[in-house]
Amino acid sequence: MKYNIYKKGLAILGILCLFLSCDLDINDNPNSPTTATVVELLPHGQVSVIQPFSSLINAITSSAVQTSVNTRYDNYTVSRTTIDGTWNNDLYSGGLKNLEEIIDQGTENEQWHYVGIAKLMKAYTFSLMVDLWNDIPYSEAFNPEFESPAYDSGSAIYANLEALVIEAIGDLGKNSDLSPAADDVIYGGDLNKWRRMGNTLLLKMYNQTRLVDSSVGSKMEALIAANNLIQSSTDDFQLVFGGTASPENRMQLFIDDYVNRLDNRISNYFNDLLTGNNDPRIPYYFYNQLAGTFVGRDAGNPNGLSTFEDQDTRTFHGVYPCGGQYDNGLGGVTTGELGLKGAGTYRMMTNAMRLFIEAEAVMALGITASADVATLFEQGIRESMEKVNELGAGPGISEDQINTYVAQRLLTFNAASDADKLKLIMLEKYVHQFGNGMEQYNDWRRTGIPDDLTLVVQTSPTLNRLPYPSSITPPTLPNNDEFVFWDN
């Protein structure tokens, strides 16, 4: 496998202009170590590794877990050619190459704060890549001596990433000759928030491997006791996109639903789950083009998926998660001028997610967490509602609505068996993570929840992992239904 140098496109440059308030030359190549400094490489690296997870990977995984039904990926339909660009351009020859160059340059020049952030971004990205593909190039990936780098095992990479995160947090505490500010498009150079992000990433990774590693419970308890995790929505690890088309910096999910208006339908399963619980997030999550009428689709329905007669009637994603329109009940055809105009937020790790992770670990591992499981469950729901309200769209979810919903969910939770308590935790986390199909997909494979996803007609094997791209020759070509190492 040989990686080609990747020149970033206008979409990435537009996002960077939005955050940095600067003029960028599209002929500049951020991957060239002879011209790019760590200040220039950092925003390119951050956006470049996040963008594919918020767009293509989200489309594939959201369809797999049936929050949406995507024309291209319904029924677990993912081919080797589908992810060529993501593997080669966005990741290995794009953002990951930028991050590796920051680590090299920053280490040489003692710019330790850049090094620490780049290592955390690298660890986050590679952890998700292992979650998708299992064995991938890692230790030799950026060594020019290897035209065809070796594929490290997923479990070995996870162990290496654990050490990398700990090392990165140490780097953030060193004296540094240069520190990031606006060029850090995630936290604006706030190193304390990066430390909390790193610790929360470890917590997430430990929880991810709990089925195959008996040592993670004590590690999770130690992290929780240290009290330096993501603790509020202001700590959330997320990327906020822009709302302009020129330069293009809108969230891809918004472009798909409000501009191109072709690929996505909201899953009937997901709508039924929310309406069955009288969830007050519905008008923020879904936008009905027909006034007051939800028009969704059953996953795996083979009839008419590729036709678009419902383009002006189907329900699309709302202001949460894609920066679209709050549903005020009046309806109307989607356009690029509605709602937040694409200034959506891609939420990678949030305080609500952290609370639900702790709650899962209490039920599954019996750990001592920051609160009892019912309190964690309630706090996670309330934080999830807060993520909707912080958008400032619509009237907001009122305190009465939140209290009513929480009381109903707690009544069910407190009466449930331990197995059903875990199910309720995972379903609330599933609802909260709408728009981050990657994390929903991880949870579904690890826990089997939601446990009632069905296809009208199943034509492809269950998607337990992604195929390798067609442009590379890996040691083996496992089937898409084979498991990654932590999914037993």
N, C-alpha and C positions, 0 to 999 in steps of 0.2 A: 504494500500500500504506500503510495507516494502522495503527499499532500501538496496542493497547489496554493500559492499565495492568493489571498482573497482581498479584493478591493471593495470596501463597504459601499453600499448603495445609498440612494437619496433618502430612503426611509430612516436609516440609522443616523445619517448626517442631520436630518431634520430634527430628530429627537435631541441630538446633542446640541444643536443650535438653541433649541428651546431651553435646555437646562443651563447652558453655559453663556447664553446671550453673546455669542461670538459668531464670526464669519468663518466657515470652514471651506477649504478648497477641495472639491470632489476629486481633484487629481492627486491629492496627498494620499499616500498609502500608510495607514497607521501601523502596518506590520513591518515597516522598514526600520530596523534599528539604527540606521545611519541618520535618520531625520527625526524620528519620533522620540519625545521624552516621556517620562512616566506620567506627567501631567496630561499629555495628549493621549497616551495609551489607555489610561484608566477608564475614561468614559466610553471609549470605543469598546474596550474589553467587557465592561459591565453590560452595556446595552446589547452587544452582539451575542453574549451567551444567554441572556434573558429572553430576547426576542423570539427565538424558535420555540421555547417552552410556552410562551404566551400565545403563539399562533398555531403552527402546524402540529406540534406535540399536543397542545391543548385540544385541537380539533379531533385528533385521533383518540385521545384518552377520554375526553368528554363523551364521545360517541360510544366508547367501550363501556362506560359506566352509566350510560343512558340519562345524562342530563340534557343532552341534545341528540338529534339524529342528523348526521352529516351525509350529504349526498355521496361523497367520496369514500367515507370510512364506515358506513353502517355495516353491521354484520361482520365486524372484525376484519374488514377488507383492507389490508395494508401490504403493499408489495415492496420488493427490494428497491425499486426505483423511486419510491415515494420519498425516502428520507436521504437520498444522495446529497442534496444541497445542505441539509441540516448538519449531517455528519462532516462533510468535507469543508464547506464554506463558512457556515455560521460557527461551528465549534472548533474542529482541529486546526483549520487554517485561518480562522477568524478570531473570535473572542478568546479562546484558550491560548492561542499563540500570543495575543496581546498580553494576557495575564502572565504568561511565562516570561515574556520579555521584561515586564515590570519587575518580576522577582529577580531576574538576572541583573538588570540595571540597578535596581534599588539596593540589592545586596552589595554590589560593587561600590556604590556611592553612599552607602549607609543611609538610605532613604527608607528607614525601617517601617514607617507608618504605611507607605505605599506597598511595601512588601507584605505586611500583615494583611491588608485589605485584599490584595491580589491572591494571597494564599487562601483566604476565606472564600473568595469568589470561585477559585479553582476547586476547592474542596466541595462546595455546594454543587457546582456544575458536574463534576465527575461522579458525585454520589448519585445524581439523577440519571446520568448516563449508564452507570452500573444497574440502576433500577430498571432501565429500559432494555439493555442489551446483555447484561451480566459480564462476560469476559470481553474486555476492550483493550486497545493499546493505552498504556499508562506510563510505565517506567522508562520506555524507550521512545515515547510518542514525539518528543521534541528534540531528540538527539539526531543531528544531521548525519551521523555515521550510519544510521539505520534507515535504509530506503523502505524496508518492510519491517516496521517495529513489531516486537512480540506482543501477543495478547496476554495480559495478566488476568488472573482469575478475579472474579468479582469480589470474593471474600478477602483476597489479599489486598485489593485496592481499597476496600472499606477500612481495613486495618491501617493502611498507609494514610488514608485520609483522616482518621482519628488522630494520628500523630501530627499530621499537617495542621489541623485546626488548633491543637494545643500549642504547636510551634508558632502559629500565626498570632495567637493571643499574646504570647510572649514578645513577639516583634512589636506589637502595638504599645508595649510598655517601655520600649527602649527610647533613648534620645535619638531623634531623627533630624537630619539636615534639612528635610523638606517634609511638609505635611499637606495633605489634600484639603480642599475647601469645596468650592462650587464644582470642581472637576469630578468630585465623587457624587454621582447622580442618585445615589441611594440615601446616604445619611449626611451629605454635606460636610464630610470630614469629622463627624462626631465619633471619636474613638470609643467612647463608652458604649454607644449603641452598637458599634461593631463587635465589641467584646460580648455583649448580650446576644447578638446574632450568632457568634461563634459557639457559645455555650448552648444555645437553643438548637443549633444545627447538630451538635453532639447528642443532645437529648433525643432529637428526631431520629438520628441514625441508630442510636442504641435501641429505641423502640422498634425501629424497622427490622432489626435483627433479633428480636426477642425470641423468635421461634427456633433459632439455631445457635444462640449464645446464652448460656445460663448465667453469665457474669454481668449482664447488662443491668439487672435490677439494682444492684448496689451502686453501680456507676450513675444511674439515674437519680438515686436517692442523694448521692453526694452533690450532684449538680443542683438539685432542687434545694438542698440545705444551704448551699453557698449563696443562694438568692441573687444570682447575677444573670438571670435569663431575661428574655423579652417579658416585660411586666405590664405594659400598657400599649394602647394603639399607637402612641407616639414612637414606640420602639419597633414597630412592625417593619419587617424586611419586605419592601415592595417597590415597584417602579410605577410612577404616574406618567402616563403618556400625555401628549399634547392634543390640541383641538384644531389644528390647521392642516390643510391639504397641500399648501405650498409655502415652505417645505413640508413634505409629508411626515407628520409625527403622530398620527392617530393610531389607536390600538387596532390591530388587524381584525379582531373580532367585530369591532364597529364597522370597519370597511366592508367586511363580508355581509353584514346584516343590513346596513343602512345605505351603502353605496352600491355594491355589487348585487346584493339582495338575492343570492342564489343558493348557497350551500346548506344553510342551517334551518332546522326546525326544532322547536323545543319538544322534548320527549313527553309523551302522555304520562309515562311512569312518574317522572319528576313532578309534573304538575299535579298529578293525583296525590302524591306524597304531601305536597305543600297544602293543597286545598283540604285534604283530609284532616290536617292539623290546624286549620284556620290560621295559617302562618301570615303574619302581617307584612312579611317581606315580599309577598307576591307582586304588588304593583311596581316594586323597584327591580325585581328580578326579571319580570316578563313585560313586554310591550305588545299589546293586542292592536293590530291594525284595524280589525273590525271592533267597533265600540262595544266593550263589555263581553266580548266573545273570544275565548281561548281556542286557537286552531293549532293543534300539535300533530304529533305523528307517533305511531307505535314503532319501536325499534324492530328491524328485521322484516318490515312489511315490504314485499318485493314490488308492489304495484305503484307505478307512477313516481318512483323516487327521483328519477332523472328529469322529470318534466316540471315545469315551473308555473302551471296555471294558478297555483296558490300564492304566487309571489306578492300579490297585493292584499292577501287575506291572512297569511300565516302569522303566527306569533313569533316574535324575535326576542333576542336578549335585551334586557332593559338597561337602565342607568347603572345598575350593578349587575353584571360586572364590567360592561364594555364602554361605559361613558355614553350610553344611548339615552333613550327617553323614559322619564317616569310616566307610568300609565295613569292618567287622570280620568280614564273612562270614556274619553271622547273619540279615541281611535284616530286613524289617519295613516296614509302610506308613509313608510320610512324614507327619509332623505338624509343626506349628509349634514343638514342644518339643524337636526333635531337634538334636543337634550344637551348633553355636555360636548357634543360634536366630536366624539371620539376620545376625549380626555379621560379614558378609563384607567383603572388601577389594576395592575397585575400583582396579586397578593401572594408572595412566596412563602413566608412564615409570619404568622400573626400571633398576637397574644391569645386570641380565642383558640387557635390551633394548639398552642402550648398547653392551655388548660385542658383541652380534650385529650392531648397526649398523656398528660399526667393522670387524667381520669381513666384512660384505657389501661395504663400501667398499674394503677391501683387494682382494677378488676382482674387483669390478666396475670400480673406478677406479684400482687400483694404488697407492693412497695408502700413506704410512708411518703406521702406527697405533701404539698403545701397546704392542703385542706382535705377534709373528708370528701368522698366521691360525690355525694349529692351536692355539696357546695361547689366543687369543681364543675360539675355538670351545669348548675345554674349560672355560675360565673361565665362559663364558655358561651352559653346562649346569650347572656346580656352583652358580652363583648362582641358577639356576632352582630347583634342589633346595632351596636355602636358603630361598627364598620359601615353599615348602611347609612346611618344618620350623618356620619362625618362627611358624606358627599355633598350635603346641603341641597339635595334635590327633593322636590315635592314637599309636602307638609312635614315630613319626618315621621318616624314611628313614635307614637306618643308613649309616655310612661305607663299610662293605663293599658295600652295595647301590649306593651312588653310584659307588664305584671300579669296580665290575664294569660298570655301565652306561657310564661314561665310557670305559673301556678298549675296550669293544665298539664304541662310536661312533667313537673315534679310529682304531681299526683300519680301519674302513670309510672314514673321512675321508682318512686318509693314503694309501690305495690308489686314491682317486678322481681322476678328471679334474678340471680347473678348473671346468667346468660343473657337474659333480656335487658338487664341494665347495660351490659356491654353493647348490645345491639342499639339501644337508644342513644348511647354516647356516640357511636360511630355514625348513626344516621344524622344526628345534629351536626357532627363535624362535616359530613358529606354535604349537607345543605349549606353550611357556612362556606365551604370551599368551592361553591359555584363559580366557575371561571378559571379555576385551577384544576383542570382535569388530571394533571400529573399526580397531584397528591391524593385526589379521589381514587385514582387508578391504583396507586400504591396501597392505600387502605383496603380497597376491595380485594386485591390479591392476597394481602396479609391476613385479613380477618374473614373474608367471604361475605362482608356486609357492604352494601345491601345484599341480602340473601334471596331475593325474589325477582332478580332481573331475568326477563325472558325475551326471546325473539319470536316474532310471528313465524318466521321460517329461518332456521339457522343453516347457512350455506358454507360458512368457513369455520375452522377450528377456533375455539376460544383463544383470544389474544392474551397470552400470558407473558409475552415479551415481544419486542419489535424485531423484525428481520434486519440483518446487516444490509447496508447499501449495496447496490449492484456494482458500484465502482471499485469495491475492494474485494480482496480474496482472503477471508479469514481462515483459520486452521480448520474449522468445521462450520457447517451451515445447519444449525439446529432449527427445528420446526418452531413456528410461532407459538404453539401451545406448550412448549417446554418451559420449565420454571427457571427463574433467576435464583441465586443461591439462598436468599433468605425466605423464599416462598416455598415452604414444604407442605 
